[in-house]
Amino acid sequence: MTQLSDQILAPDVHNETSFPSASSTTARKGVLVNQTTIRRRKGELLSLASFLALALQCYPVSAQDFSGMIDSSFANMSSFAGTTAVNSAIAESARYAARRSGRAQSHTQPTTPAPKPSNLKFRSSAAVTAQTNHRILAALKQNSPKTDTRNFEHVLNNGELRGTFARLLQSAGFSSNDLADVLMGYLVISWEVVNDEDSRLHVAGYAIVRNRLRESLGADPRIARLTDGDKQQFAETLEVLAILAAATRDGLKQAGRTDQLTALQEGVRRAGQNLGVDFQQLAFTDTGFVPR
């Protein structure tokens, strides 16, 4: 999806984009990404990374912090069938890749009908965003009670974290108001953080993963019963955790803090395991996630 470090740390911009990669001009899924857009997004990410560096300068990055935050954030989401749906999507992605590897064919999307959009799309509410922010802050304070969270609270409430995530999705034709799109973005960014790899080498895999998630989530009757607020809360939690992990990763790499970077990667890995996914055991390809 994106290596935020490419956006923030690279002195010159050649082929770096938010998501996906591009030459001087890229058109994908009807979305045009040109060099002006690339420079603007690079500036946005640079500003966000700088602010996060200040907000998190006293924050003890550890495996417990991130896995604990996601545990606490999802504690009130027992009605969400995340693990079952994600596992099903990953398994189907691997089966799809295996089927394709056995025969030479062009990159075509599977013909399985998509579920009704109403199952996965949602309308955002400012009230739900406020509630979600409160729960994320509560999770952070619970796991790091001595941490001064005032700066982080500011960057959380001003919408920059979610805004960055939304722009990454939108630049490739995906939506931050669609549960499958958001979950795909979270999984890909988390995979990048854990493995320190760049998914943009296989941009065709984004839609494959999203389609598998769409089928799995859409087929689950528990998902159909979720309200817009339920879906928004889960999606916005994923958005914040993904961008927070990616920006923290970039800051730690720039500072050469390898021990804390390793701890962060382990925390993000454990967070994925809580959803039923072990990012270290997966490769990302043009056919989505496949076992290594």
C-alpha positions as CSV (number, residue, x, y, z in Angstrom):
1,M,0.0,0.0,0.0
2,T,2.6,2.5,1.0
3,Q,5.9,2.8,2.8
4,L,5.5,6.0,4.7
5,S,9.2,6.1,5.1
6,D,9.5,6.5,1.3
7,Q,7.3,9.6,1.6
8,I,9.0,11.1,4.6
9,L,12.6,10.2,4.4
10,A,13.5,10.2,0.6
11,P,15.3,13.5,-0.3
12,D,14.0,13.2,-3.9
13,V,10.8,12.0,-5.3
14,H,11.0,9.8,-8.3
15,N,8.6,6.9,-8.2
16,E,7.2,7.3,-4.7
17,T,3.5,7.7,-4.3
18,S,1.1,7.4,-1.4
19,F,-0.6,4.3,-2.8
20,P,0.1,2.8,-5.3
21,S,3.4,3.3,-7.0
22,A,3.6,5.4,-10.2
23,S,5.7,6.7,-13.0
24,S,5.5,10.4,-13.7
25,T,1.8,9.9,-14.3
26,T,-0.2,6.9,-13.1
27,A,-3.8,6.0,-13.8
28,R,-5.2,3.0,-11.9
29,K,-8.8,2.2,-11.3
30,G,-9.8,5.6,-12.7
31,V,-7.6,7.5,-10.3
32,L,-4.9,9.8,-11.7
33,V,-1.8,10.3,-9.6
34,N,0.6,12.9,-11.0
35,Q,3.8,14.4,-9.7
36,T,2.0,17.4,-8.2
37,T,-0.2,15.1,-6.2
38,I,2.8,13.1,-5.1
39,R,4.6,16.2,-3.8
40,R,1.5,17.4,-2.0
41,R,1.0,14.1,-0.3
42,K,4.6,13.8,0.6
43,G,4.3,17.2,2.3
44,E,1.2,16.1,4.2
45,L,2.9,13.0,5.4
46,L,6.1,14.9,6.4
47,S,4.0,17.3,8.5
48,L,2.1,14.4,10.1
49,A,5.3,12.5,10.8
50,S,6.9,15.6,12.4
51,F,3.8,16.2,14.6
52,L,3.7,12.5,15.6
53,A,7.4,12.6,16.5
54,L,6.6,15.3,19.0
55,A,3.4,13.7,20.2
56,L,5.1,10.4,20.7
57,Q,8.5,11.5,21.9
58,C,7.8,10.3,25.5
59,Y,5.8,7.3,24.3
60,P,7.4,4.0,25.2
61,V,6.9,2.0,22.0
62,S,6.6,-1.6,22.9
63,A,4.9,-4.8,21.8
64,Q,2.6,-4.6,24.8
65,D,1.6,-1.1,24.0
66,F,0.3,-1.8,20.5
67,S,-1.1,-5.3,21.1
68,G,-2.7,-4.0,24.3
69,M,-4.1,-1.0,22.5
70,I,-5.8,-3.1,19.9
71,D,-7.0,-5.6,22.5
72,S,-8.6,-2.8,24.5
73,S,-9.9,-1.0,21.4
74,F,-11.6,-4.2,20.2
75,A,-13.0,-5.2,23.6
76,N,-16.3,-3.5,22.9
77,M,-16.5,-5.0,19.4
78,S,-17.5,-8.5,20.4
79,S,-20.3,-8.4,17.8
80,F,-17.8,-8.0,14.9
81,A,-16.9,-11.3,13.3
82,G,-13.4,-10.1,12.4
83,T,-11.3,-13.1,13.0
84,T,-13.5,-15.5,11.2
85,A,-13.9,-13.2,8.2
86,V,-10.2,-12.3,8.0
87,N,-9.1,-15.9,8.2
88,S,-11.6,-16.9,5.5
89,A,-10.3,-14.0,3.3
90,I,-6.7,-14.9,3.7
91,A,-7.4,-18.6,3.1
92,E,-9.4,-17.8,-0.1
93,S,-6.6,-15.5,-1.2
94,A,-4.1,-18.3,-0.9
95,R,-6.4,-20.7,-2.8
96,Y,-6.9,-18.2,-5.5
97,A,-3.2,-17.7,-5.9
98,A,-2.7,-21.5,-6.1
99,R,-5.3,-21.9,-8.8
100,R,-3.7,-19.1,-10.8
101,S,-0.2,-20.5,-10.5
102,G,-1.4,-23.7,-12.2
103,R,-2.4,-22.0,-15.4
104,A,-1.1,-19.1,-17.5
105,Q,-3.7,-16.4,-17.7
106,S,-4.1,-12.6,-17.6
107,H,-4.8,-10.8,-14.4
108,T,-8.5,-11.0,-14.2
109,Q,-10.8,-10.5,-11.2
110,P,-12.9,-13.5,-10.0
111,T,-16.5,-13.6,-11.1
112,T,-18.0,-14.2,-7.7
113,P,-20.8,-11.8,-7.1
114,A,-20.0,-9.1,-4.6
115,P,-22.4,-8.7,-1.6
116,K,-24.8,-5.9,-1.4
117,P,-22.9,-2.6,-0.7
118,S,-25.1,-1.9,2.2
119,N,-23.5,-4.8,4.1
120,L,-20.1,-3.1,4.2
121,K,-20.5,0.6,3.5
122,F,-21.4,3.0,6.3
123,R,-22.1,6.7,6.9
124,S,-19.8,8.4,9.3
125,S,-20.9,10.3,12.3
126,A,-19.0,12.9,14.3
127,A,-20.4,11.5,17.5
128,V,-19.1,8.0,16.7
129,T,-15.7,9.4,15.9
130,A,-15.6,11.2,19.3
131,Q,-16.6,7.9,21.0
132,T,-13.9,6.0,19.1
133,N,-11.2,8.5,20.0
134,H,-12.2,8.3,23.6
135,R,-11.8,4.5,23.6
136,I,-8.5,4.7,21.8
137,L,-7.1,7.1,24.4
138,A,-8.5,5.0,27.2
139,A,-6.7,2.0,25.7
140,L,-3.4,4.0,25.5
141,K,-3.7,5.2,29.1
142,Q,-4.6,1.7,30.3
143,N,-1.4,0.2,28.7
144,S,0.9,3.2,29.5
145,P,-0.6,5.0,32.5
146,K,2.5,7.2,33.0
147,T,2.4,8.5,29.4
148,D,1.4,12.1,28.8
149,T,-1.2,11.7,26.1
150,R,-2.1,15.4,25.6
151,N,-0.2,15.8,22.3
152,F,-1.4,12.5,21.0
153,E,-5.0,13.4,21.9
154,H,-4.6,16.6,19.8
155,V,-3.4,14.8,16.7
156,L,-6.1,12.2,17.2
157,N,-8.9,14.6,17.5
158,N,-7.8,16.9,14.7
159,G,-8.4,14.1,12.2
160,E,-4.9,14.0,10.7
161,L,-4.4,10.3,11.3
162,R,-7.6,9.2,9.7
163,G,-7.3,11.8,7.0
164,T,-3.9,10.4,6.0
165,F,-5.3,6.9,5.8
166,A,-8.3,8.0,3.8
167,R,-6.1,9.8,1.2
168,L,-4.0,6.6,0.8
169,L,-7.1,4.6,0.1
170,Q,-8.6,7.2,-2.2
171,S,-5.5,7.6,-4.3
172,A,-6.0,4.0,-5.4
173,G,-9.7,4.1,-5.8
174,F,-10.7,2.6,-2.4
175,S,-13.0,4.2,0.2
176,S,-12.6,4.8,3.9
177,N,-16.3,4.4,4.3
178,D,-16.2,0.7,3.2
179,L,-15.3,-1.9,5.8
180,A,-13.6,-4.2,3.3
181,D,-11.5,-1.4,1.9
182,V,-10.4,-0.2,5.3
183,L,-9.6,-3.7,6.6
184,M,-7.5,-4.3,3.4
185,G,-5.6,-1.1,4.1
186,Y,-5.0,-2.0,7.7
187,L,-3.8,-5.5,6.8
188,V,-1.4,-4.3,4.1
189,I,0.1,-1.4,6.1
190,S,0.5,-3.7,9.1
191,W,2.2,-6.3,6.9
192,E,4.6,-3.7,5.7
193,V,5.5,-2.6,9.2
194,V,6.0,-6.1,10.5
195,N,8.1,-7.3,7.5
196,D,9.7,-3.9,6.5
197,E,8.7,-4.6,2.9
198,D,6.9,-2.5,0.3
199,S,3.6,-3.8,-1.0
200,R,3.7,-1.4,-4.0
201,L,5.7,-4.0,-5.9
202,H,2.4,-5.9,-6.2
203,V,-0.3,-3.3,-6.5
204,A,-2.7,-5.8,-8.2
205,G,-2.9,-7.6,-4.8
206,Y,-4.8,-4.8,-3.2
207,A,-8.0,-5.4,-5.0
208,I,-7.6,-9.2,-4.6
209,V,-7.4,-8.9,-0.9
210,R,-10.3,-6.4,-0.8
211,N,-12.4,-8.7,-2.9
212,R,-11.7,-11.7,-0.7
213,L,-12.6,-9.6,2.4
214,R,-15.7,-8.3,0.7
215,E,-16.9,-11.9,0.0
216,S,-16.1,-13.1,3.5
217,L,-17.6,-10.2,5.3
218,G,-20.6,-9.9,3.1
219,A,-21.4,-13.6,3.6
220,D,-21.4,-13.3,7.3
221,P,-24.9,-12.6,8.8
222,R,-23.3,-11.0,11.8
223,I,-21.8,-8.3,9.6
224,A,-25.2,-7.6,8.1
225,R,-26.6,-6.9,11.6
226,L,-23.9,-4.3,12.4
227,T,-25.1,-0.7,12.5
228,D,-23.3,2.1,10.7
229,G,-21.9,3.1,14.1
230,D,-20.5,-0.4,14.7
231,K,-18.8,-0.5,11.4
232,Q,-17.5,3.1,11.7
233,Q,-16.0,2.4,15.1
234,F,-14.1,-0.7,13.9
235,A,-12.9,1.0,10.7
236,E,-11.7,4.2,12.5
237,T,-9.9,2.2,15.1
238,L,-8.0,0.3,12.3
239,E,-7.2,3.5,10.5
240,V,-5.6,5.1,13.6
241,L,-3.6,2.1,14.6
242,A,-2.3,1.6,11.0
243,I,-1.1,5.1,10.5
244,L,0.2,5.4,14.1
245,A,2.2,2.2,13.6
246,A,3.6,3.3,10.1
247,A,4.6,6.8,11.3
248,T,6.2,5.4,14.4
249,R,8.1,2.9,12.3
250,D,9.4,5.6,10.1
251,G,10.5,7.7,13.1
252,L,12.3,4.8,14.7
253,K,14.1,3.9,11.5
254,Q,15.2,7.5,11.0
255,A,16.5,7.6,14.5
256,G,18.3,4.3,14.3
257,R,16.4,2.9,17.3
258,T,16.5,-0.7,16.2
259,D,15.5,-2.3,19.5
260,Q,12.3,-0.2,19.7
261,L,11.6,-0.8,16.0
262,T,11.7,-4.6,16.7
263,A,9.4,-4.2,19.6
264,L,7.0,-2.1,17.5
265,Q,7.0,-4.8,14.8
266,E,6.3,-7.5,17.3
267,G,3.4,-5.5,18.8
268,V,1.9,-4.9,15.3
269,R,2.4,-8.6,14.6
270,R,0.5,-9.6,17.8
271,A,-2.3,-7.2,16.9
272,G,-2.7,-9.0,13.7
273,Q,-2.6,-12.4,15.4
274,N,-5.5,-11.1,17.5
275,L,-7.4,-10.9,14.3
276,G,-6.3,-14.3,13.2
277,V,-3.4,-13.2,10.9
278,D,0.3,-13.7,11.4
279,F,2.0,-11.2,9.1
280,Q,5.4,-12.8,9.4
281,Q,4.1,-16.0,7.8
282,L,2.6,-14.2,4.8
283,A,4.0,-12.8,1.6
284,F,2.2,-10.2,-0.4
285,T,1.9,-10.8,-4.2
286,D,-0.1,-9.8,-7.2
287,T,-2.6,-12.4,-6.0
288,G,-2.8,-11.0,-2.5
289,F,-1.5,-12.6,0.7
290,V,-0.1,-16.1,0.4
291,P,1.8,-18.3,2.9
292,R,5.6,-18.0,2.8
